[in-house]
C-alpha cells in the first residue's frame, strides 16, 4: 500500500475526526484503491483529444441554460431580517468547532 497509517491519521486530524485502528486500516485500503484508479486514468491515451471548455460547448439551440439577468442584491438589512440573532449587520451563530 502506498498510503501510510500516519498519512491517514494526519488527514483525519485535519478533518477533526477520531478514528479507531480498524477504521484507519479500512480507510488506508480505500484511499489506496482510489489512487490505483487515478493511475489507470493517467495511463489512458489522450493524444489527439481536444480539451473541453464545457459540456455544452457549441450546442446552439439545444443549450438549456437561462439567459443572464442583472438583478440588484438584496442588501444586508433584508438578508438578516429573519435571522434569530444578528450583530453589526451580520448573522450570529454559536461556535461549533472546538479543539
Secondary structure, 3 states (H helix, E strand, C coil): CCCCHHHHHHHHHHCCCCCCHHHHHHHHHHHHHHHHHHHHHHHCCCCCCCCCCCCCCCCHHHCCCCCCCCCCCCCHHHHCCCCCCEECCEECCCCCCCC
